[in-house]
Amino acid sequence: MQQKPQGKRFHRNNMSSQNEFHQDLCDDGGLDCSQTRKERTGCGEYSQLDNSSNTSEITDIDTVLIFPLMETKLYKRRWLMLFIFSAYSMSNAFMWLQYSIIGNIFMRFYNIDSLAIDWLSMIFFLTYIPLILPVMWVLDNRGIRDVVVVGAAFNCIGAWIKTGTAHPDMFDMTLFGQFVCSIATVFILGIPSRLASLWFGQHEVSTACAVGVLGNQMGIAIGFLLPPILVPNVDDMDELAYYIRIMFYTSAGVATLIFILVVIVFQEKPELPPSQSQVQARSTPPEENSYMSSILRLLRNKSFMLLMVSYGLNVGCFYSISTLLNRMIIDQYPGEEVNAGRIGLTIVVAGMAGSLICGIWLDKTKTYKQTALAVYVLSLIGMVIYTFTLNLGYLWVVFVTAGTLGFFMTGYLPLGFEFAVELTYPESEGTSSGLLNCSAQIFGIIFTISQGKIIDRWGTFAGNIFLCIFLLIGSILTGLIKSDLRRQKANLQQAEVRTVSPTGSVTSGKDYGATATVHWQRQS
C-alpha cells in the first residue's frame, strides 16, 4: 500500500489524516498499532516509533510514503541470467555485421552496389523504429522472459533462412533473413538496464548493465573478426559460396543453441526484489504505470529528451563507422580486408573495456552526468584524432587511434542506459532504453546514408568530419542535462530508517531488510 502526496504539503494540522491512514495500513497488514508504530529494520528486528507526541515536534515533513513489508535478496543465479542474455545479444550482433565488414566480397558475389550492402546492416536500424513501441508494450505487460524468448526465436529463424542464400542469385532471400534477424534486435537492445534492475543490487546494477551491453559488443567484435577469416577474397565463385555457407551454418548453429538455453533456463525475475528501488517499483499499482502515460511522462522529461538526442547522436556515429569501416579502410589501404576487420575488432574490444570500467565507476561514484559528459567529450576528441590520422599511411597508427575512439564511444553505451534509468525512475527501464535506442537507430540510418554519400563524393576525410560536427553538438546537449538521480534517491531514502526518540529528536539507522519503510521527505 502506498500513500501518494497529491501535491499537498504535510503540516501538523494534517497529522490526524496521516494517523488514520497509518491505522488503515495496520489494519490491513495485521500490525499492532495501539500505542506505537513498529518498523522493521532487519530480519525479525523492529524499532519502536512513538506516534503519540513526538510527531508534533517534526515541523519539516513534506509527505509520508509507506511501502509494503518486503525483504530483499540477491540470488546467485542472477549471473546466469546475465550470461544467457549476453550470449543471445552476442549472436544477434554478429548477424548485423557479418556482411558489411567484407562488403567488397559480397558486392562481387551478389553483383550489387555498395548501398545494397549498407542496407544489409541498416535494415536493423529501420526495423527497430516502427517495432520498438509494440515491443516495449509487450515488455511492460508480458515481462522480460517472453520478450527474450521471442527475440531468440527470431534470431534463430533468421540465421537458418540465411543458410540457403550462399548463391549469387539469392540476394533477396539473404536480405529477408537479415530482416528476420533485425526483428530480434528490437527484443534485445532495451533489455540490459531492465535485466540489471530486476536481478541486481544497487551497488552492482551499473556493472551488470555494462556486462549486458558487453555481450552485444562482443558480437560486434566477432562480426569484425571472423567474416574476413572465414570468407577469404577468392576468385572462384563456387569456392567463395562454400566459405560463405560455412559462416552461415556456424552462426545458425550458435543461434539455435542459445535459443534452447533461453527457453529452458531464462527466468522472469527473482522471488524477492534485489534493491529498495525494486521494492518500490513492485509496490506501485499497475494503473499508475500504464504504457502510454509512461511514454508521455518521458517525452515531457526535458533532461531525458536531451539525453535521448545526445545518445542517438553518439551511437548513430558508432553505427555509421561500424557499417562503413570496410569502405573507409579499403579506400586508404587497398586489399586490407582482414586488417579492416581487425581494426573494427580493436574498436569494439577497447569499447568493451570502456563499458566495463564505466559500469564499475558508476557503481562506485554515482557521478552519472559528470561521467557521461567526460566520456562524450573524449569520444569527440578520439573521433577528431582518428579523422586526421586515417590517411597517414600507417596502419598501426589507425589501430591506436581507432582503439582510443572505441574505448570512449562504445564505452558510452551502458552509461547512457543507466543515466536514463536514473533520470526517469520509476518508469520502466525497458521504455527509457527503448526510446534511447530508437533515437540511435534513426540517427544511425541518417548518418550511414549521409556519410556514405559524402565518402563517395568527397572522400573519407570529409565523411569523418561530418560525424565530428554531430559529436560536438551531442557534447553540448549532454552538458545541458540536469542531473536528477531519482533511482539513487529512492534507494537512499528507503535505506534510511528515521526513528523518533522519546525526546522528539530524529535519528537514522540502516535498513538492510527493505521492509515496511516510512519515508519522511523534507520540505525544499
C-alpha positions as CSV (number, residue, x, y, z in Angstrom):
1,M,0.0,0.0,0.0
2,Q,1.4,3.4,-1.0
3,Q,0.3,6.9,0.1
4,K,0.8,9.4,-2.7
5,P,1.4,13.1,-1.9
6,Q,-1.3,14.5,-4.3
7,G,0.8,17.7,-4.4
8,K,0.0,18.9,-0.8
9,R,2.4,19.7,1.9
10,F,2.1,17.8,5.1
11,H,1.9,20.0,8.3
12,R,0.8,19.5,11.8
13,N,-2.8,20.0,11.1
14,N,-2.7,17.1,8.7
15,M,-1.5,14.7,11.4
16,S,-4.9,13.3,12.1
17,S,-5.4,12.2,8.5
18,Q,-2.0,10.7,8.5
19,N,-2.7,8.7,11.6
20,E,-5.9,7.5,10.1
21,F,-4.0,6.4,7.0
22,H,-1.4,4.6,9.2
23,Q,-4.2,2.9,11.1
24,D,-5.6,1.6,7.8
25,L,-2.2,0.1,7.0
26,C,-2.0,-1.5,10.4
27,D,-5.5,-3.0,9.9
28,D,-4.6,-4.4,6.5
29,G,-1.2,-5.7,7.5
30,G,-2.1,-7.0,10.9
31,L,0.4,-4.8,12.7
32,D,-0.1,-3.8,16.4
33,C,-0.7,-0.1,16.3
34,S,-2.4,0.5,19.7
35,Q,0.4,2.7,21.1
36,T,3.5,2.5,19.0
37,R,4.4,2.1,15.3
38,K,6.7,-0.8,14.7
39,E,9.2,-0.6,11.9
40,R,11.3,-3.5,10.7
41,T,15.0,-2.8,10.3
42,G,16.2,-6.3,9.6
43,C,15.0,-9.9,9.7
44,G,13.0,-10.2,12.8
45,E,14.2,-6.9,14.3
46,Y,11.9,-3.9,15.0
47,S,12.4,-0.4,16.3
48,Q,9.7,1.3,18.4
49,L,8.5,4.6,17.0
50,D,6.2,6.6,19.3
51,N,3.3,8.2,17.5
52,S,1.6,9.8,20.4
53,S,3.6,13.0,21.0
54,N,6.8,13.1,19.1
55,T,5.4,13.6,15.6
56,S,4.1,17.0,16.6
57,E,7.8,18.1,17.0
58,I,8.6,17.4,13.4
59,T,8.0,20.6,11.5
60,D,9.6,20.0,8.2
61,I,7.7,16.9,7.0
62,D,6.5,17.2,3.4
63,T,5.0,13.8,2.6
64,V,4.8,10.3,4.1
65,L,5.2,7.4,1.7
66,I,4.7,3.9,3.1
67,F,5.8,0.8,1.2
68,P,4.9,-2.8,1.6
69,L,6.6,-5.2,4.0
70,M,9.1,-6.9,1.8
71,E,12.6,-8.3,2.0
72,T,15.4,-8.0,-0.5
73,K,17.8,-10.8,-1.6
74,L,20.5,-11.3,-4.2
75,Y,20.4,-14.6,-5.9
76,K,23.5,-16.3,-7.4
77,R,21.6,-17.3,-10.5
78,R,21.4,-13.6,-11.5
79,W,24.8,-14.1,-13.1
80,L,23.4,-17.0,-15.2
81,M,20.5,-14.8,-16.4
82,L,23.0,-12.1,-17.4
83,F,25.3,-14.6,-19.2
84,I,22.5,-16.2,-21.2
85,F,21.2,-12.8,-22.3
86,S,24.7,-11.6,-23.2
87,A,25.2,-14.7,-25.4
88,Y,21.9,-14.1,-27.1
89,S,22.8,-10.5,-27.7
90,M,26.2,-11.5,-29.0
91,S,24.8,-13.9,-31.6
92,N,22.4,-11.2,-33.0
93,A,25.1,-8.5,-33.1
94,F,27.3,-10.9,-35.2
95,M,24.4,-11.2,-37.7
96,W,24.4,-7.4,-38.1
97,L,28.0,-7.0,-39.2
98,Q,28.8,-10.3,-41.0
99,Y,28.1,-8.7,-44.4
100,S,29.4,-5.1,-44.1
101,I,32.9,-5.9,-42.9
102,I,33.6,-7.9,-46.1
103,G,31.2,-5.7,-48.2
104,N,33.5,-5.7,-51.2
105,I,33.4,-9.5,-51.3
106,F,29.6,-9.7,-51.1
107,M,29.2,-6.9,-53.7
108,R,31.1,-9.1,-56.2
109,F,29.3,-12.3,-55.1
110,Y,25.8,-11.0,-55.3
111,N,26.6,-8.4,-58.1
112,I,25.2,-5.5,-56.1
113,D,26.4,-1.9,-55.3
114,S,27.7,-0.5,-52.0
115,L,24.3,0.9,-51.0
116,A,22.7,-2.5,-51.1
117,I,25.4,-3.9,-48.9
118,D,24.8,-0.9,-46.5
119,W,21.1,-1.8,-46.3
120,L,22.0,-5.3,-45.1
121,S,23.2,-3.5,-41.9
122,M,20.8,-0.5,-42.0
123,I,17.8,-2.8,-42.1
124,F,18.5,-3.4,-38.4
125,F,18.0,0.3,-37.8
126,L,14.9,0.6,-40.0
127,T,13.1,-2.3,-38.4
128,Y,13.7,-1.1,-34.9
129,I,11.9,2.3,-35.4
130,P,8.3,1.0,-36.0
131,L,8.6,-2.1,-33.8
132,I,10.0,-0.6,-30.6
133,L,6.7,0.7,-29.3
134,P,4.8,-2.6,-29.5
135,V,7.8,-4.5,-28.1
136,M,8.0,-2.1,-25.2
137,W,4.3,-2.7,-24.6
138,V,5.0,-6.5,-24.6
139,L,7.9,-6.0,-22.2
140,D,5.7,-4.0,-19.7
141,N,2.7,-6.3,-20.0
142,R,4.2,-9.8,-20.5
143,G,7.6,-9.5,-18.9
144,I,11.2,-9.8,-19.8
145,R,11.2,-13.6,-20.3
146,D,8.6,-13.6,-23.1
147,V,10.5,-10.8,-24.8
148,V,13.8,-12.6,-24.7
149,V,12.3,-16.0,-25.8
150,V,10.5,-14.4,-28.8
151,G,13.7,-12.4,-29.8
152,A,15.9,-15.5,-29.6
153,A,13.4,-17.4,-31.8
154,F,13.5,-14.7,-34.5
155,N,17.3,-14.7,-34.3
156,C,17.4,-18.4,-34.8
157,I,14.9,-18.4,-37.7
158,G,16.7,-15.6,-39.5
159,A,20.0,-17.4,-39.2
160,W,18.6,-20.6,-40.7
161,I,17.0,-18.6,-43.6
162,K,20.4,-17.3,-44.5
163,T,22.0,-20.7,-44.7
164,G,20.2,-21.2,-48.0
165,T,21.4,-18.0,-49.6
166,A,25.0,-18.8,-50.4
167,H,24.3,-18.4,-54.1
168,P,24.7,-15.3,-56.4
169,D,21.0,-15.2,-57.2
170,M,19.8,-15.3,-53.6
171,F,20.4,-11.7,-52.5
172,D,16.7,-11.0,-52.0
173,M,16.4,-14.1,-49.7
174,T,19.5,-13.1,-47.7
175,L,18.0,-9.6,-47.2
176,F,14.9,-11.3,-45.9
177,G,17.0,-13.4,-43.5
178,Q,18.6,-10.2,-42.3
179,F,15.2,-8.6,-41.8
180,V,14.1,-11.5,-39.6
181,C,17.3,-11.2,-37.5
182,S,16.7,-7.5,-37.3
183,I,13.3,-8.1,-35.6
184,A,15.2,-10.0,-32.9
185,T,17.3,-6.8,-32.3
186,V,14.2,-5.0,-31.2
187,F,13.8,-7.6,-28.5
188,I,17.4,-7.1,-27.3
189,L,18.6,-3.6,-27.1
190,G,16.3,-2.3,-24.4
191,I,16.9,-5.3,-22.1
192,P,20.3,-4.7,-20.3
193,S,19.1,-1.9,-17.9
194,R,15.8,-3.8,-17.2
195,L,17.6,-7.1,-16.5
196,A,20.1,-5.3,-14.3
197,S,17.4,-3.6,-12.2
198,L,15.3,-6.8,-11.9
199,W,18.1,-9.0,-10.7
200,F,21.0,-6.9,-9.3
201,G,21.5,-4.8,-6.2
202,Q,22.0,-1.1,-6.1
203,H,25.8,-1.4,-5.8
204,E,26.2,-3.6,-8.9
205,V,23.4,-2.6,-11.2
206,S,25.5,-0.4,-13.4
207,T,28.2,-3.0,-13.7
208,A,25.5,-5.6,-14.6
209,C,24.1,-3.3,-17.3
210,A,27.6,-2.8,-18.7
211,V,28.1,-6.6,-18.8
212,G,24.7,-6.9,-20.6
213,V,25.8,-4.4,-23.2
214,L,29.2,-6.2,-23.3
215,G,27.5,-9.2,-24.9
216,N,26.3,-7.0,-27.8
217,Q,29.8,-5.5,-28.2
218,M,31.3,-9.0,-28.1
219,G,29.1,-10.0,-31.0
220,I,30.2,-6.9,-33.0
221,A,33.8,-7.7,-32.2
222,I,33.3,-11.3,-33.6
223,G,31.5,-9.8,-36.5
224,F,34.5,-7.7,-37.3
225,L,37.0,-10.6,-36.8
226,L,35.5,-13.8,-38.1
227,P,34.0,-13.0,-41.6
228,P,37.3,-11.9,-43.1
229,I,38.9,-15.1,-41.8
230,L,36.0,-17.4,-42.7
231,V,35.4,-15.9,-46.2
232,P,38.6,-15.1,-48.0
233,N,38.6,-13.0,-51.1
234,V,39.0,-15.8,-53.7
235,D,38.1,-15.5,-57.4
236,D,36.3,-18.8,-57.8
237,M,32.6,-18.2,-57.1
238,D,31.9,-21.9,-56.1
239,E,34.7,-21.8,-53.6
240,L,33.5,-18.4,-52.3
241,A,30.0,-19.8,-51.9
242,Y,31.4,-22.7,-49.9
243,Y,33.1,-20.4,-47.5
244,I,30.0,-18.2,-47.1
245,R,27.9,-21.3,-46.4
246,I,30.3,-22.3,-43.6
247,M,29.9,-18.9,-42.0
248,F,26.1,-19.0,-42.3
249,Y,25.8,-22.6,-40.8
250,T,28.1,-21.8,-38.0
251,S,26.1,-18.7,-36.9
252,A,22.8,-20.6,-37.3
253,G,24.1,-23.4,-35.0
254,V,25.1,-21.0,-32.3
255,A,21.8,-19.2,-32.5
256,T,19.9,-22.5,-32.1
257,L,21.9,-23.5,-29.1
258,I,21.3,-20.1,-27.5
259,F,17.6,-20.3,-28.2
260,I,17.4,-23.7,-26.4
261,L,19.2,-22.2,-23.4
262,V,16.8,-19.2,-23.2
263,V,13.7,-21.4,-23.3
264,I,15.0,-23.8,-20.7
265,V,16.9,-21.6,-18.3
266,F,15.9,-17.9,-18.6
267,Q,13.6,-16.7,-15.8
268,E,11.4,-13.6,-15.5
269,K,12.6,-12.2,-12.1
270,P,13.7,-13.3,-8.7
271,E,11.2,-14.2,-6.0
272,L,12.4,-11.3,-3.8
273,P,13.5,-7.9,-5.1
274,P,17.2,-7.1,-5.1
275,S,17.0,-3.5,-4.1
276,Q,14.9,-0.9,-2.4
277,S,14.0,0.8,-5.7
278,Q,12.6,-2.5,-6.9
279,V,10.6,-2.8,-3.7
280,Q,9.0,0.5,-4.5
281,A,8.6,-0.5,-8.2
282,R,6.8,-3.7,-7.3
283,S,4.6,-1.8,-4.9
284,T,3.3,0.7,-7.4
285,P,-0.2,-0.1,-8.7
286,P,-0.2,-1.1,-12.4
287,E,-2.7,1.6,-13.3
288,E,-0.2,4.2,-12.2
289,N,2.4,2.9,-14.7
290,S,0.2,2.5,-17.8
291,Y,2.2,2.2,-21.0
292,M,1.1,5.3,-22.8
293,S,1.2,7.5,-19.7
294,S,4.7,6.3,-19.1
295,I,5.8,7.3,-22.6
296,L,4.1,10.7,-22.3
297,R,5.8,11.4,-19.0
298,L,9.2,10.5,-20.5
299,L,8.6,12.8,-23.5
300,R,7.8,15.6,-21.1
301,N,11.0,15.0,-19.1
302,K,13.4,17.6,-20.5
303,S,16.6,16.0,-19.1
304,F,15.6,12.7,-20.6
305,M,14.8,14.2,-24.0
306,L,18.3,15.9,-24.1
307,L,19.9,12.6,-23.2
308,M,17.8,10.8,-25.9
309,V,19.1,13.1,-28.6
310,S,22.7,13.2,-27.4
311,Y,22.7,9.4,-27.0
312,G,21.3,9.0,-30.5
313,L,24.0,11.2,-32.0
314,N,26.8,9.3,-30.3
315,V,25.5,5.8,-31.0
316,G,24.4,6.8,-34.5
317,C,28.0,7.8,-35.2
318,F,29.2,4.4,-33.9
319,Y,26.7,2.6,-36.2
320,S,27.8,4.6,-39.2
321,I,31.5,3.9,-38.5
322,S,30.9,0.2,-38.0
323,T,28.9,-0.1,-41.2
324,L,31.3,1.9,-43.4
325,L,34.5,0.8,-41.8
326,N,35.4,-1.6,-44.6
327,R,34.9,1.1,-47.2
328,M,37.0,3.6,-45.2
329,I,39.9,1.2,-44.7
330,I,39.9,-0.2,-48.2
331,D,39.8,3.3,-49.6
332,Q,43.0,4.3,-47.8
333,Y,44.6,0.8,-47.7
334,P,43.6,-1.3,-50.7
335,G,43.5,-5.1,-50.2
336,E,43.4,-4.9,-46.4
337,E,40.0,-6.6,-45.8
338,V,41.5,-8.7,-42.9
339,N,43.0,-5.6,-41.2
340,A,39.8,-3.7,-41.6
341,G,38.1,-6.4,-39.5
342,R,40.9,-6.3,-37.0
343,I,40.6,-2.5,-36.7
344,G,36.9,-3.0,-36.1
345,L,37.8,-5.6,-33.5
346,T,40.1,-3.2,-31.8
347,I,37.4,-0.5,-31.7
348,V,34.9,-2.9,-30.0
349,V,37.4,-4.6,-27.6
350,A,38.5,-1.3,-26.4
351,G,34.9,-0.3,-26.1
352,M,34.2,-3.4,-24.0
353,A,36.9,-2.3,-21.6
354,G,35.4,1.2,-21.6
355,S,31.9,-0.1,-20.9
356,L,33.1,-2.3,-18.0
357,I,35.2,0.5,-16.5
358,C,32.3,2.9,-16.8
359,G,29.9,0.5,-15.2
360,I,32.2,-0.1,-12.2
361,W,32.9,3.6,-11.9
362,L,29.2,4.4,-11.8
363,D,28.6,1.8,-9.1
364,K,31.4,3.3,-7.0
365,T,30.7,7.1,-7.5
366,K,27.2,7.5,-8.9
367,T,28.5,10.5,-10.9
368,Y,26.3,9.9,-13.9
369,K,26.3,13.3,-15.6
370,Q,30.0,14.1,-15.0
371,T,31.0,10.7,-16.4
372,A,28.6,11.0,-19.4
373,L,29.9,14.4,-20.3
374,A,33.6,13.4,-19.9
375,V,33.2,10.3,-22.0
376,Y,31.2,12.2,-24.6
377,V,33.9,14.9,-25.0
378,L,36.6,12.2,-25.1
379,S,34.6,10.4,-27.8
380,L,34.7,13.7,-29.8
381,I,38.4,14.1,-29.3
382,G,39.0,10.4,-30.3
383,M,37.0,10.9,-33.5
384,V,39.0,14.0,-34.4
385,I,42.3,12.2,-33.9
386,Y,41.0,9.2,-35.9
387,T,39.9,11.5,-38.7
388,F,43.3,13.3,-39.1
389,T,45.4,10.1,-38.8
390,L,43.5,7.7,-41.1
391,N,45.2,8.8,-44.3
392,L,48.7,9.0,-42.9
393,G,49.6,5.6,-44.5
394,Y,50.5,3.8,-41.2
395,L,48.1,1.0,-40.3
396,W,49.5,0.8,-36.7
397,V,48.5,4.4,-36.1
398,V,45.0,3.6,-37.3
399,F,44.8,0.7,-34.8
400,V,45.8,3.0,-32.0
401,T,43.5,5.9,-32.8
402,A,40.6,3.6,-33.6
403,G,41.1,1.8,-30.3
404,T,41.1,5.1,-28.4
405,L,37.9,6.1,-30.3
406,G,36.2,2.8,-29.5
407,F,37.1,2.9,-25.8
408,F,35.1,6.1,-25.2
409,M,32.4,5.9,-28.0
410,T,31.2,2.3,-27.3
411,G,32.0,2.7,-23.6
412,Y,29.2,5.3,-23.6
413,L,26.5,2.7,-24.4
414,P,25.8,1.3,-20.9
415,L,26.4,4.8,-19.4
416,G,23.6,6.2,-21.5
417,F,21.2,3.4,-20.4
418,E,22.0,3.8,-16.7
419,F,21.8,7.6,-16.8
420,A,18.4,7.3,-18.5
421,V,17.1,5.0,-15.7
422,E,18.3,7.5,-13.1
423,L,16.5,10.4,-14.8
424,T,13.3,8.6,-15.4
425,Y,12.8,6.3,-12.3
426,P,10.3,4.8,-11.5
427,E,9.3,4.5,-15.2
428,S,10.1,1.2,-16.9
429,E,13.7,0.7,-17.7
430,G,12.7,-1.0,-21.0
431,T,10.7,2.0,-22.0
432,S,13.5,4.5,-21.4
433,S,16.1,2.2,-23.1
434,G,13.8,1.6,-26.0
435,L,13.4,5.3,-26.7
436,L,17.2,5.8,-26.5
437,N,17.7,3.0,-28.9
438,C,15.0,4.3,-31.2
439,S,16.9,7.6,-31.4
440,A,20.1,5.8,-32.1
441,Q,18.6,3.8,-35.0
442,I,17.2,7.0,-36.6
443,F,20.5,8.7,-36.4
444,G,22.2,5.5,-37.5
445,I,20.3,5.5,-40.7
446,I,20.8,9.2,-41.3
447,F,24.5,9.1,-40.6
448,T,25.2,5.9,-42.5
449,I,23.5,7.1,-45.7
450,S,24.8,10.6,-45.4
451,Q,28.4,9.6,-44.6
452,G,28.3,7.0,-47.4
453,K,27.3,9.7,-49.9
454,I,29.9,12.1,-48.6
455,I,32.6,9.4,-48.9
456,D,31.6,8.6,-52.4
457,R,31.7,12.3,-53.5
458,W,34.4,14.0,-51.3
459,G,36.3,11.1,-49.7
460,T,36.7,9.6,-46.2
461,F,38.1,12.7,-44.5
462,A,35.0,14.7,-45.3
463,G,32.8,11.9,-44.1
464,N,34.5,11.7,-40.8
465,I,34.4,15.5,-40.3
466,F,30.7,15.2,-40.8
467,L,30.5,12.9,-37.8
468,C,32.8,15.1,-35.7
469,I,30.3,18.0,-36.1
470,F,27.4,16.0,-34.6
471,L,29.5,14.6,-31.8
472,L,30.3,18.3,-30.9
473,I,26.5,19.0,-30.8
474,G,26.0,15.9,-28.6
475,S,28.6,17.1,-26.2
476,I,26.9,20.4,-25.8
477,L,23.5,18.8,-25.3
478,T,24.9,16.5,-22.6
479,G,26.3,19.5,-20.7
480,L,22.7,20.9,-20.6
481,I,21.2,17.8,-18.9
482,K,20.0,18.4,-15.3
483,S,21.3,15.6,-13.1
484,D,18.2,14.4,-11.2
485,L,19.2,10.9,-9.9
486,R,15.8,9.6,-8.9
487,R,16.6,6.0,-8.5
488,Q,19.5,6.8,-6.2
489,K,17.2,9.0,-4.1
490,A,14.7,6.1,-3.8
491,N,17.4,3.7,-2.8
492,L,18.9,6.1,-0.2
493,Q,15.6,7.2,1.2
494,Q,14.4,3.6,1.6
495,A,17.7,2.5,3.2
496,E,17.5,5.3,5.8
497,V,15.1,4.5,8.6
498,R,14.4,7.6,10.6
499,T,13.3,6.9,14.1
500,V,11.9,9.3,16.5
501,S,13.3,9.2,20.0
502,P,11.3,9.9,23.2
503,T,12.7,13.5,23.3
504,G,11.4,14.1,19.8
505,S,14.8,14.0,18.0
506,V,15.3,12.2,14.7
507,T,17.9,9.5,14.4
508,S,18.9,7.3,11.4
509,G,19.7,3.7,11.0
510,K,20.4,1.4,8.0
511,D,17.6,-0.8,6.8
512,Y,19.1,-4.0,5.4
513,G,15.9,-5.8,5.1
514,A,13.9,-3.4,2.9
515,T,10.7,-3.6,4.6
516,A,7.8,-1.5,5.9
517,T,9.7,1.7,5.4
518,V,8.3,5.0,6.4
519,H,9.8,7.8,4.3
520,W,10.0,11.3,5.7
521,Q,10.5,13.7,2.8
522,R,11.6,17.2,4.0
523,Q,10.4,20.4,2.5
524,S,12.7,22.0,0.0
